[in-house]
Amino acid sequence: MSVARPSGKANERTRPFDFISGESAFSGADLGRLSDAIHDARSAWTASASSLLSLVETGGDATFLTEQHCTFDHCAVLLFPRTLDAGLHHLEQQGLAPLPTVPSTVVRRRLSERYGLDPTEAGVHITRIRPELPDGRRHASVEVFLFPRDSAAFDRDIEKSEVAHGFEQHTAFVCGRPDAAVLESLVTAWRAEAGLLWEGGGYNPHEGPRGSTVMYFVRDHARPARRRRFELHCAGDLREFTARIPRDTEAVRHAYTAWRRTEHVAHI
């Protein structure tokens, strides 16, 4: 999630919901958060997978399993463009080559539950942008959730809350061998050794030929570190696996309560 740093966007952050012009696709706050997500993705690309977790214990199962089965995939940010087309056009104009959008399933559901929205009116879309990485290649290493301001469910208070706290921002890994035994060991190790709480997951049939399953983890507020939310991304439909893992419901609630009390400085 965005981190306060000298980026030349100080004026935008002091007036986070002003648009640069009447026709601008994104607010100044969104442009700053997009820039931060790109910066964080570039940094993560050169780091080891286990180091991104800021493990409480090093050298244990979490380190071994993460390095063996996981690779960094993307950093994610939720933005609020004036319209979907305007947002995509802006990304194109910036040379970020956004991939074709797909409907969001999991984030749309999470936003609907958080703010009491009708999911059918929450028009959240997913694209990937391809910034240049340190080695000069381009990679779709930033996932952008787009919740247009002309959506029937959009509300200014939702934007203010998400900009302030970054609840949907995360660092994501891909599991190259997502069988039940590997996933069970990995999830167990992350919970025990990385200070991560199991937040649940979901299946999106629109991503990939077999759809994809995402699993979310939030850091226990008692074991703080810079990156506070993580996604484990797996090809295929793994709802049977995710359904049998009991959620850390109360601990997750406490983590988000503590998150809301922090200043407007979120951490990916």
PEGITA-V14685 format. One record per residue. N is the residue number from 0. PSI is psi in degrees with one decimal (* if undefined). OMEGA is omega in radians with two decimals (* if undefined). D_LAST is the distance of its C-alpha to the last C-alpha in whole Angstrom. Layout:
BEGIN
n=[N,N]
psi=[PSI,PSI]
omega=[OMEGA,OMEGA]
d_last=[D_LAST,D_LAST]
END
This chain:
BEGIN
n=[0,1,2,3,4,5,6,7,8,9,10,11,12,13,14,15,16,17,18,19,20,21,22,23,24,25,26,27,28,29,30,31,32,33,34,35,36,37,38,39,40,41,42,43,44,45,46,47,48,49,50,51,52,53,54,55,56,57,58,59,60,61,62,63,64,65,66,67,68,69,70,71,72,73,74,75,76,77,78,79,80,81,82,83,84,85,86,87,88,89,90,91,92,93,94,95,96,97,98,99,100,101,102,103,104,105,106,107,108,109,110,111,112,113,114,115,116,117,118,119,120,121,122,123,124,125,126,127,128,129,130,131,132,133,134,135,136,137,138,139,140,141,142,143,144,145,146,147,148,149,150,151,152,153,154,155,156,157,158,159,160,161,162,163,164,165,166,167,168,169,170,171,172,173,174,175,176,177,178,179,180,181,182,183,184,185,186,187,188,189,190,191,192,193,194,195,196,197,198,199,200,201,202,203,204,205,206,207,208,209,210,211,212,213,214,215,216,217,218,219,220,221,222,223,224,225,226,227,228,229,230,231,232,233,234,235,236,237,238,239,240,241,242,243,244,245,246,247,248,249,250,251,252,253,254,255,256,257,258,259,260,261,262,263,264,265,266,267]
psi=[166.2,144.5,134.4,122.8,156.7,107.3,4.7,8.3,25.7,-43.4,-35.1,-37.1,-25.4,-22.4,71.6,-23.0,6.0,142.4,146.1,-34.0,170.5,-23.3,5.0,141.7,-34.9,152.2,166.0,-37.1,-42.2,-39.9,-38.3,-40.9,-35.3,-44.0,-41.3,-40.0,-40.0,-44.7,-44.7,-35.9,-41.1,-40.9,-41.7,-30.3,-29.5,0.2,159.3,151.5,-43.2,-32.2,-29.5,-24.8,-15.4,58.5,136.3,-41.0,133.8,150.3,1.5,-159.5,-38.4,-42.3,-50.2,-49.4,-38.5,-45.8,-34.1,-36.6,-10.0,144.8,146.7,137.5,-50.1,163.4,148.8,149.8,143.3,124.3,162.3,80.2,160.2,-47.0,163.9,-47.2,-40.4,-40.7,-45.2,-38.8,-41.0,-45.3,-39.3,-45.8,-26.7,3.8,23.9,-1.6,62.8,139.4,161.1,140.7,153.3,152.6,141.5,140.0,-53.4,-49.3,-37.5,-42.6,-42.9,-44.3,-40.2,-41.9,-38.3,-36.9,7.5,41.0,159.4,114.1,-29.4,-16.1,-5.1,89.6,75.3,132.7,154.9,133.0,164.9,138.1,157.2,78.6,162.1,133.4,170.9,-28.0,7.7,-12.4,162.4,141.0,146.3,66.3,5.8,121.6,129.1,119.0,128.5,116.0,91.9,146.5,-15.8,6.7,145.3,-27.9,-4.9,141.8,140.0,-35.8,-32.2,-46.6,-46.4,-43.7,-45.1,-37.2,-39.9,-36.0,-21.6,45.6,-25.1,0.6,141.3,167.2,129.9,143.1,152.5,134.1,117.4,-20.8,78.5,56.7,164.1,-39.4,-44.1,-46.3,-40.7,-42.4,-41.0,-47.0,-41.5,-44.3,-40.9,-39.9,-37.9,-37.4,-13.1,0.8,29.4,141.6,140.3,117.1,-12.5,-172.4,-162.8,170.5,133.1,108.9,-8.9,-12.1,116.7,166.6,-27.4,13.2,-179.2,151.0,134.1,141.9,130.5,144.5,140.2,142.8,136.3,127.3,-19.4,-9.4,68.5,151.3,170.5,-45.9,125.8,-16.2,143.9,148.7,137.8,117.2,126.7,139.4,142.9,176.9,106.1,29.3,-30.2,-39.4,-49.3,-29.5,-24.1,1.2,117.3,132.3,147.6,62.0,-52.0,-41.4,-38.0,-42.2,-43.0,-39.0,-43.9,-32.3,-44.0,-37.0,-43.2,-23.6,-12.5,164.8,172.1,69.0,105.4,162.3,131.5,*]
omega=[-3.00,-3.13,3.12,3.11,3.11,-3.07,-3.10,-3.09,-3.08,-3.11,3.13,-3.09,3.11,3.07,-2.87,-3.04,3.04,3.03,-3.07,3.02,-3.12,-3.09,-3.10,-3.11,-3.05,3.01,3.08,3.13,3.13,3.12,3.10,-3.13,3.07,3.10,3.14,3.13,3.09,3.11,-3.11,3.11,3.11,3.12,-3.10,-3.08,-3.09,-3.12,3.04,-3.11,-3.09,3.14,3.12,3.14,-3.05,-3.03,3.05,3.06,3.11,3.11,-3.13,-3.10,-3.11,3.10,-3.08,-3.07,3.13,-3.14,-3.09,-2.96,-3.02,2.98,3.08,-3.13,-3.09,2.86,-3.02,3.13,3.07,-3.12,-3.05,-3.13,3.09,2.98,3.12,-3.13,3.14,3.12,3.13,3.11,3.11,-3.14,3.08,-3.10,3.11,3.12,-3.08,3.00,-3.13,3.09,3.09,-3.10,2.97,3.11,3.05,3.04,-3.02,-3.11,3.07,3.12,-3.12,3.11,-3.13,3.12,-3.07,-3.02,3.11,-3.11,2.94,-3.07,-3.13,-3.14,-3.14,-3.05,-3.14,-3.11,-3.13,2.93,3.00,3.04,-2.98,3.08,3.09,-3.12,-3.08,-3.14,3.09,3.11,3.00,-3.13,-3.13,-2.98,3.05,3.09,-3.10,2.99,-3.09,3.09,-3.01,-3.14,3.07,3.05,-3.12,-3.08,-3.08,3.06,-3.11,-3.13,3.07,3.13,-3.13,-3.12,-3.09,3.08,-3.11,-2.97,3.08,-3.04,-3.10,-3.12,-3.07,2.98,-3.00,3.02,2.95,3.04,-3.07,3.14,-3.00,3.03,-2.98,-3.09,3.12,-3.10,3.14,3.12,-3.11,3.14,3.12,-3.12,3.12,-3.13,-3.06,-2.95,-3.09,-3.12,-3.10,3.12,-3.14,-3.07,-3.09,-3.11,-3.13,-3.09,3.08,-3.11,-3.07,-3.07,3.10,-3.09,3.13,-3.01,-3.14,3.09,3.07,3.11,-3.05,3.12,3.06,-3.08,3.04,-3.08,3.12,3.14,-2.97,3.02,-3.00,-3.11,-2.95,3.10,-3.12,3.06,2.97,-3.01,-3.08,3.06,3.06,-3.09,-3.09,-3.12,3.11,3.11,-3.07,-3.09,-3.07,3.08,-3.14,-3.14,3.04,-2.92,-3.07,3.13,3.09,3.12,3.11,3.14,-3.14,3.07,3.09,3.13,-3.11,-3.09,-3.12,3.09,3.08,2.94,3.13,-3.09,3.11,*]
d_last=[3,6,8,11,13,17,17,20,18,19,22,20,17,21,22,19,21,24,24,25,28,30,29,26,24,20,20,19,16,15,16,14,11,12,13,9,8,11,11,8,10,13,11,10,14,16,14,16,14,15,13,10,11,12,15,17,20,21,23,24,23,20,20,23,22,18,20,23,21,18,17,13,14,11,8,8,9,12,15,18,21,24,26,24,27,26,22,23,26,23,21,24,26,23,23,20,23,21,22,24,23,23,23,20,21,19,16,20,21,18,18,22,22,20,22,25,25,28,26,29,28,24,24,20,20,18,18,17,17,18,17,19,18,19,22,23,23,21,19,17,14,12,13,14,15,18,19,22,24,27,26,29,26,24,24,23,22,19,18,18,16,13,13,13,11,9,10,10,6,5,6,10,13,17,19,23,25,24,27,28,28,25,23,25,24,21,20,22,21,17,18,21,19,15,15,14,16,17,16,19,18,21,23,23,26,25,23,25,29,28,25,22,21,17,16,13,12,11,11,14,14,17,15,12,10,7,4,6,7,9,11,15,16,20,23,26,26,25,26,29,26,24,26,28,25,25,22,21,21,22,20,17,19,19,15,14,17,16,13,15,17,14,15,13,10,7,4,0]
END
